[in-house]
Amino acid sequence: MNHELLTTALSALKGGKTLLYPTDTIWGIGCDATDAQAIERIYAIKQRDHSKSMLVLASPLMLSPALPREAADLLLRSDRPTTVILPAEILLAKVAPNLPAHDGTVGVRVPRMDFCEALLRELGRPIVSTSANLSGHPSPATYADIEEALIQRIDCPLPDDSSFRHAPTGSSRIVKLLPDGTIQTLRP
């Protein structure tokens, strides 16, 4: 892992900046999930409607012990990246009020990538993660697929780095934990 890029990314997040960074799925745009102003900038960068919520990356230590077992299994033991939509209160750090969906839920994913794990550990708070594309445009499979105009709008665009190379998985599976405990698949 490139520790210089980790330090740069951490400094940006702590400073309320937006970040272009690699995730365990695709390249994403992120910020500190507790920073309402940074979240607003991401909506503006992506030209995204506020009715389309964004997910967060979180470490297992950021999840409430009250996390239902079904959701814990999906987040921590799934064989592929999985985002679980849960009540925002399931996160121990209170996210900014403009992040949860209208129903009070937020998508949560626990990444399995050294860079993201280190970033979460050092920041100590969830990180917004949304695909590095304009709303309605294709999600970038690689750094080369990210539109230059988008990169220019982000406060701290990390460069492509050989330490980020991993087998791309594409977008995560998205499921929602319903109040009755059943799981609804929204994106297989």
C-alpha positions in Angstrom: 0.0 0.0 0.0 1.2 3.5 -0.8 1.4 5.3 2.6 1.9 8.7 1.0 -1.4 8.4 -0.9 -3.1 7.2 2.3 -1.8 10.3 4.2 -2.9 12.5 1.3 -6.4 11.0 1.3 -6.7 11.1 5.1 -5.7 14.8 5.1 -8.3 15.6 2.5 -11.1 13.8 4.4 -10.2 15.4 7.7 -10.1 18.8 5.9 -13.7 18.5 4.6 -12.6 17.8 1.0 -14.0 15.5 -1.6 -11.8 12.5 -2.7 -11.4 10.4 -5.8 -10.3 7.0 -4.6 -10.2 3.3 -5.4 -12.7 1.1 -3.6 -13.1 -2.7 -3.4 -15.5 -2.4 -6.4 -14.8 0.6 -8.7 -13.3 4.0 -8.4 -15.4 6.3 -6.2 -16.0 9.8 -5.0 -16.1 10.1 -1.3 -15.9 12.3 1.8 -16.3 12.1 5.5 -19.8 10.8 6.0 -20.3 13.2 9.0 -19.6 16.3 6.9 -22.8 17.8 5.4 -21.0 20.4 3.3 -18.7 17.8 1.7 -21.7 15.6 1.0 -23.4 18.6 -0.8 -20.3 19.1 -2.9 -20.5 15.4 -4.0 -24.1 15.9 -5.1 -23.0 19.0 -7.1 -20.0 17.2 -8.6 -22.0 14.3 -9.8 -25.0 16.5 -10.8 -27.0 14.0 -8.8 -30.6 14.5 -7.4 -30.8 14.4 -3.7 -33.5 11.7 -3.9 -30.8 9.3 -5.0 -28.9 8.5 -1.8 -25.2 7.5 -1.5 -23.7 4.6 0.4 -21.0 4.6 3.0 -18.0 2.4 3.6 -17.6 1.4 7.2 -15.3 -0.8 9.2 -16.9 -3.6 11.4 -16.0 -1.5 14.5 -18.3 1.3 13.2 -21.4 -0.9 13.3 -23.7 -1.1 16.3 -23.8 -4.3 18.3 -27.5 -4.2 17.5 -26.9 -5.0 13.9 -29.2 -7.9 13.0 -27.4 -11.2 12.3 -28.7 -11.4 8.8 -27.2 -8.0 7.9 -23.9 -8.8 9.7 -23.6 -12.0 7.7 -24.1 -10.1 4.4 -21.6 -7.4 5.4 -18.9 -9.4 6.9 -19.1 -12.9 5.4 -20.4 -12.5 1.9 -18.3 -13.9 -0.9 -18.6 -10.6 -2.8 -18.9 -6.9 -2.1 -22.4 -6.3 -0.7 -24.1 -3.1 0.3 -26.9 -3.5 2.9 -29.5 -0.8 3.3 -30.1 -0.3 7.0 -31.4 2.3 9.4 -28.7 5.0 9.7 -28.7 4.5 13.5 -26.9 1.2 12.9 -23.7 3.2 12.4 -22.0 4.2 15.7 -20.9 7.6 14.1 -23.9 9.8 13.4 -23.8 10.6 9.7 -24.7 14.0 8.3 -28.4 14.6 8.1 -28.3 15.1 4.3 -26.9 11.6 3.7 -29.6 9.1 4.7 -32.5 8.4 2.3 -35.9 9.9 3.0 -36.8 6.8 5.0 -33.8 7.2 7.4 -31.8 4.4 5.8 -28.3 4.4 4.5 -26.4 1.8 2.4 -23.5 0.3 4.2 -20.6 -1.7 2.8 -17.6 -3.2 4.7 -14.8 -3.1 2.1 -12.1 -5.8 1.8 -9.3 -3.7 0.4 -6.2 -2.7 2.3 -6.3 1.0 1.2 -10.0 1.4 2.2 -9.6 -0.5 5.4 -6.6 1.7 6.4 -8.4 4.9 5.5 -11.4 3.9 7.6 -9.2 2.8 10.5 -7.3 6.1 10.5 -10.3 8.4 10.0 -12.5 6.6 12.5 -15.7 7.5 10.7 -17.6 6.1 7.7 -16.7 7.4 4.3 -19.2 8.3 1.5 -18.7 6.2 -1.5 -20.4 6.8 -4.8 -19.3 5.9 -8.3 -16.9 8.3 -10.0 -19.2 9.3 -12.8 -21.8 12.0 -13.6 -25.3 10.9 -12.6 -26.7 8.7 -15.4 -23.3 8.0 -17.0 -21.7 4.6 -16.9 -19.7 3.7 -13.7 -15.9 3.6 -14.4 -14.5 0.1 -14.4 -10.9 1.5 -14.3 -9.2 4.8 -13.6 -8.9 5.4 -17.4 -12.7 5.3 -17.7 -13.2 8.3 -15.4 -14.1 11.5 -17.3 -11.4 14.2 -17.0 -14.0 16.9 -16.5 -15.2 15.0 -13.4 -11.7 14.6 -12.1 -11.2 18.3 -12.3 -14.2 19.0 -10.0 -12.9 16.8 -7.1 -10.8 18.5 -4.4 -8.4 15.6 -4.0 -8.2 13.2 -7.0 -5.8 10.4 -6.1 -3.8 9.1 -9.1 -4.0 5.6 -10.4 -1.3 3.7 -8.5 0.0 0.2 -8.9 -0.7 -0.5 -5.2 -4.5 0.0 -6.0 -4.5 -2.8 -8.5 -7.0 -5.6 -7.6 -9.4 -7.7 -9.4 -12.2 -5.3 -10.3 -15.6 -6.6 -9.1 -17.8 -4.0 -10.6 -20.7 -2.6 -8.6 -21.7 -4.2 -5.4 -24.7 -6.3 -4.8 -27.4 -4.1 -3.0 -29.9 -5.6 -0.6 -32.2 -4.1 1.9 -33.0 -5.5 5.4 -36.8 -5.1 5.8 -38.4 -4.5 9.2 -39.6 -8.2 9.4 -36.0 -9.4 9.0 -36.2 -10.6 5.4 -33.7 -9.5 2.8 -34.9 -7.8 -0.4 -32.4 -7.9 -3.3 -32.3 -4.5 -5.1 -29.3 -5.2 -7.4 -28.1 -8.8 -7.8 
